[in-house]
């Protein structure tokens, strides 16, 4: 599934990140800049991918030696209107790359492209999404692969946690903020769902390696561990020495993924020597230590 076009790591001459102001995109930008790589961030204020002649504007900005990270999306994609807009954004990128060839394209997709399964999922599992969000990402993947003739890598992250998440999503990101305020955490149902969670910095490191080795193919960004939301809540409360109770609720809808979404270890961990995704305990401990340092220095998240 994955193939390195470079035998050894070579820093790309320039990296352009579409959606570099987002949660995952900003972590990717930070990682490349840390290595001294020239990195350009393009957000809606620079190029609105839904605007007229956006393809020409993007093509004019790009250079043949560029690595382009396509991390821009209107997400979560919950309805047909959002689906159409996201596909139009992909069309803009495709049209731009038809006008101006680049060296390497890295697309940030989602694990939502996979069919639900009672067995661990890997990169060879059936891509048959059960949600509009998953269908959007899969349609984008297919369009990029079929309409462009250039080296393409597709990264499929599962649930993402880390500092500076602007969405305050259910799970570690929200639980951390609640625990810091010493408030009560409310779970969906009993919080019994078993899910995989991946640290945003690990996704950024994977993208960095993919760019340096000019990797092509598909890689899941997953830890290979599952944990319940209740376990996460309990662990985070313990980290913050909070004695608050955890509230349960009665579910009003169907449990996502039938309450189980497990992944095998990503093929990226086998391809890149020394690289692996953090488990949830290590990842949350790392974040807690960083936050403790920031709070002691009176720096707000």
C-alpha positions as CSV (number, residue, x, y, z in Angstrom):
1,X,0.0,0.0,0.0
2,X,2.9,2.4,0.7
3,X,6.0,3.0,-1.4
4,X,8.9,5.3,-0.8
5,X,10.1,7.0,-4.0
6,X,13.2,8.3,-2.1
7,X,15.6,5.7,-0.6
8,X,16.6,8.1,2.1
9,X,14.9,11.2,3.6
10,X,15.2,14.4,1.5
11,X,13.6,17.5,2.8
12,X,11.1,18.9,0.2
13,X,12.2,22.3,-1.2
14,X,8.8,23.9,-0.3
15,X,5.6,22.6,1.3
16,X,2.3,24.3,0.7
17,X,-0.5,23.4,3.2
18,X,-4.1,23.9,2.1
19,X,-6.1,24.3,5.3
20,X,-2.9,25.1,7.3
21,X,-4.9,27.1,9.8
22,X,-7.0,24.1,10.9
23,X,-6.4,21.7,13.8
24,X,-4.5,19.1,11.8
25,X,-3.2,21.5,9.2
26,X,-1.6,23.8,11.8
27,X,0.2,20.9,13.5
28,X,1.6,19.9,10.1
29,X,2.8,23.4,9.4
30,X,4.5,23.5,12.8
31,X,6.3,20.2,12.1
32,X,7.7,21.3,8.8
33,X,8.8,24.6,10.0
34,X,10.5,22.9,13.0
35,X,12.8,21.2,10.4
36,X,13.6,24.5,8.7
37,X,11.5,23.6,5.6
38,X,10.0,26.5,3.7
39,X,6.3,26.1,4.4
40,X,3.4,28.2,3.1
41,X,0.0,28.2,4.7
42,X,-3.0,28.7,2.5
43,X,-6.4,29.3,4.1
44,X,-9.7,30.7,2.9
45,X,-8.4,34.2,3.4
46,X,-5.7,33.5,0.8
47,X,-7.6,31.3,-1.6
48,X,-11.3,30.4,-1.3
49,X,-11.5,27.1,-3.0
50,X,-15.2,27.7,-3.8
51,X,-14.6,31.0,-5.5
52,X,-14.4,31.8,-9.2
53,X,-11.0,31.2,-10.7
54,X,-9.6,29.8,-7.5
55,X,-8.0,27.0,-9.5
56,X,-6.0,29.6,-11.6
57,X,-5.0,31.5,-8.4
58,X,-3.8,28.3,-6.8
59,X,-2.0,27.2,-10.0
60,X,-0.2,30.5,-10.2
61,X,1.0,30.2,-6.6
62,X,2.3,26.6,-6.9
63,X,5.7,25.6,-8.3
64,X,6.9,22.3,-9.9
65,X,9.1,21.4,-6.9
66,X,6.3,21.8,-4.4
67,X,4.8,19.3,-2.0
68,X,1.2,20.1,-1.5
69,X,-0.7,19.0,1.6
70,X,-4.4,19.1,1.0
71,X,-6.0,19.3,4.5
72,X,-8.8,21.6,3.6
73,X,-12.4,20.5,4.1
74,X,-15.8,21.7,5.3
75,X,-16.2,19.2,8.1
76,X,-18.0,17.4,9.5
77,X,-19.8,16.9,6.2
78,X,-23.4,16.0,7.3
79,X,-25.6,16.8,4.3
80,X,-25.7,16.9,0.5
81,X,-25.0,20.6,0.3
82,X,-21.8,20.2,2.3
83,X,-20.9,17.2,0.2
84,X,-21.2,19.2,-3.0
85,X,-19.1,22.0,-1.6
86,X,-16.4,19.7,-0.5
87,X,-16.3,18.0,-3.9
88,X,-16.1,21.4,-5.6
89,X,-13.1,22.2,-3.4
90,X,-11.5,19.0,-4.6
91,X,-12.3,19.9,-8.2
92,X,-10.5,23.3,-7.7
93,X,-7.4,21.5,-6.5
94,X,-7.5,19.0,-9.4
95,X,-8.0,21.8,-11.9
96,X,-5.1,23.8,-10.4
97,X,-2.8,20.7,-10.5
98,X,-3.7,20.1,-14.1
99,X,-2.6,23.6,-14.9
100,X,0.5,23.4,-12.7
101,X,2.2,20.1,-12.0
102,X,3.9,19.6,-8.6
103,X,6.3,17.1,-7.1
104,X,4.1,15.4,-4.5
105,X,0.5,15.5,-3.2
106,X,-0.5,14.4,0.3
107,X,-4.3,14.3,1.0
108,X,-5.6,14.2,4.5
109,X,-8.7,12.0,4.4
110,X,-10.5,10.1,7.2
111,X,-11.0,6.6,8.6
112,X,-14.7,7.3,7.9
113,X,-14.2,5.8,4.5
114,X,-14.1,2.3,5.9
115,X,-17.1,0.0,6.4
116,X,-18.1,-0.8,10.0
117,X,-16.5,-4.1,11.0
118,X,-16.4,-6.3,14.1
119,X,-12.8,-7.1,13.2
120,X,-9.8,-4.7,13.3
121,X,-9.5,-2.5,10.2
122,X,-6.4,-2.0,8.2
123,X,-5.5,-0.3,4.9
124,X,-6.7,-3.3,2.9
125,X,-10.2,-3.2,4.5
126,X,-13.3,-2.4,2.5
127,X,-13.7,1.3,1.8
128,X,-17.5,1.5,1.9
129,X,-18.5,4.5,4.0
130,X,-21.8,4.6,5.9
131,X,-21.8,8.4,6.3
132,X,-21.9,11.4,4.1
133,X,-18.7,12.5,5.7
134,X,-17.0,9.2,4.7
135,X,-18.5,9.3,1.2
136,X,-17.1,12.8,0.7
137,X,-13.6,11.8,1.6
138,X,-13.7,8.6,-0.5
139,X,-15.0,10.5,-3.5
140,X,-12.2,13.0,-3.1
141,X,-9.7,10.2,-2.9
142,X,-11.0,8.5,-6.0
143,X,-11.1,11.8,-7.9
144,X,-7.5,12.7,-7.0
145,X,-6.2,9.3,-8.0
146,X,-8.1,9.1,-11.3
147,X,-7.7,12.7,-12.5
148,X,-4.1,13.5,-11.6
149,X,-0.9,11.9,-12.8
150,X,1.5,12.6,-9.9
151,X,2.8,10.9,-6.8
152,X,-0.1,10.8,-4.3
153,X,-0.2,9.8,-0.6
154,X,-3.5,9.5,1.3
155,X,-3.5,9.7,5.1
156,X,-6.6,8.4,6.9
157,X,-6.7,9.6,10.6
158,X,-9.1,8.2,13.1
159,X,-10.4,10.4,16.1
160,X,-7.8,13.1,16.7
161,X,-6.9,14.7,20.0
162,X,-4.3,17.3,21.0
163,X,-3.7,20.8,22.2
164,X,-5.4,23.7,20.4
165,X,-8.4,21.8,19.0
166,X,-10.8,24.6,18.0
167,X,-13.8,22.3,17.8
168,X,-13.9,21.1,21.4
169,X,-14.9,17.6,20.0
170,X,-16.4,15.0,22.3
171,X,-13.7,12.8,23.8
172,X,-10.2,13.7,25.1
173,X,-10.2,17.3,23.8
174,X,-13.5,18.2,25.5
175,X,-12.8,16.1,28.6
176,X,-9.5,17.9,29.2
177,X,-11.1,21.3,29.2
178,X,-13.8,20.2,31.5
179,X,-11.4,18.6,33.9
180,X,-9.2,21.7,34.1
181,X,-12.3,23.7,35.1
182,X,-13.1,21.0,37.7
183,X,-16.5,20.5,36.2
184,X,-18.5,17.3,35.6
185,X,-18.0,15.3,32.4
186,X,-21.2,14.1,30.7
187,X,-20.9,11.0,28.5
188,X,-23.1,9.8,25.6
189,X,-24.8,6.8,27.1
190,X,-22.4,5.0,29.4
191,X,-19.4,6.0,27.4
192,X,-18.9,2.4,26.5
193,X,-17.9,2.8,22.9
194,X,-14.5,1.4,22.1
195,X,-12.6,3.7,19.7
196,X,-9.0,4.4,18.6
197,X,-7.6,7.9,19.2
198,X,-4.5,9.4,17.5
199,X,-2.4,12.4,18.7
200,X,-2.4,15.3,16.2
201,X,1.4,15.6,16.5
202,X,1.8,12.0,15.4
203,X,-0.2,12.8,12.3
204,X,2.1,15.8,11.6
205,X,5.1,13.6,12.0
206,X,3.7,11.0,9.6
207,X,3.0,13.7,7.0
208,X,6.6,15.0,7.5
209,X,8.0,11.5,6.8
210,X,5.8,10.9,3.9
211,X,6.9,14.2,2.4
212,X,10.6,13.5,3.0
213,X,10.5,10.0,1.5
214,X,8.1,11.1,-1.2
215,X,5.8,8.2,-0.2
216,X,2.8,7.1,-2.3
217,X,-0.2,5.0,-1.3
218,X,-2.5,4.9,1.7
219,X,-1.7,5.0,5.4
220,X,-4.0,4.9,8.4
221,X,-3.2,7.3,11.2
222,X,-4.1,5.1,14.1
223,X,-2.6,4.0,17.4
224,X,-3.8,0.4,17.2
225,X,-5.4,0.7,20.6
226,X,-9.0,0.9,21.6
227,X,-10.4,2.6,24.7
228,X,-13.8,3.5,26.0
229,X,-14.9,7.1,26.5
230,X,-15.5,6.3,30.1
231,X,-11.9,5.1,30.5
232,X,-10.7,8.3,28.9
233,X,-12.8,10.5,31.2
234,X,-11.7,8.7,34.3
235,X,-8.1,8.9,33.3
236,X,-8.2,12.6,32.5
237,X,-10.1,13.4,35.8
238,X,-7.4,11.4,37.7
239,X,-4.6,13.4,35.9
240,X,-6.2,16.6,37.0
241,X,-6.8,15.4,40.5
242,X,-10.5,16.1,40.1
243,X,-13.1,14.4,42.3
244,X,-16.0,15.3,40.0
245,X,-18.5,12.6,39.1
246,X,-19.0,11.4,35.5
247,X,-22.6,11.7,34.3
248,X,-24.3,9.2,32.0
249,X,-27.1,9.9,29.6
250,X,-29.8,8.0,27.8
251,X,-28.9,7.7,24.1
252,X,-31.3,9.3,21.7
253,X,-29.8,7.7,18.6
254,X,-27.9,4.8,17.2
255,X,-24.4,4.2,18.7
256,X,-21.8,5.2,16.1
257,X,-20.0,2.2,14.5
258,X,-22.0,-0.1,16.7
259,X,-19.8,0.9,19.6
260,X,-16.6,-0.7,18.2
261,X,-14.0,0.7,15.8
262,X,-10.6,-1.0,16.1
263,X,-7.6,-0.8,13.8
264,X,-4.5,-2.9,13.2
265,X,-1.2,-1.1,13.5
266,X,-0.7,1.3,10.6
267,X,1.5,0.2,7.7
268,X,3.4,3.5,8.2
269,X,4.9,2.1,11.5
270,X,6.4,-0.7,9.5
271,X,7.7,1.5,6.6
272,X,9.3,4.2,8.7
273,X,11.9,2.9,11.1
274,X,11.6,4.3,14.6
275,X,8.2,5.8,14.0
276,X,5.1,4.8,15.8
277,X,1.9,6.3,17.0
278,X,1.5,7.0,20.7
279,X,-1.0,4.9,22.7
280,X,-3.7,6.9,24.5
281,X,-2.0,6.8,27.9
282,X,1.3,8.1,26.6
283,X,-0.4,10.7,24.4
284,X,-2.7,12.1,27.2
285,X,0.2,12.1,29.6
286,X,2.3,14.1,27.1
287,X,-0.5,16.6,26.7
288,X,-1.1,16.9,30.5
289,X,2.6,17.6,31.1
290,X,2.6,20.3,28.4
291,X,-0.5,21.9,29.9
292,X,0.9,21.8,33.4
293,X,4.0,23.6,32.2
294,X,1.9,26.2,30.3
295,X,-0.4,26.8,33.3
296,X,2.6,27.2,35.7
297,X,3.8,29.9,33.3
298,X,0.4,31.4,33.1
299,X,0.0,30.7,29.4
300,X,-3.6,30.0,28.3
301,X,-4.3,27.2,25.8
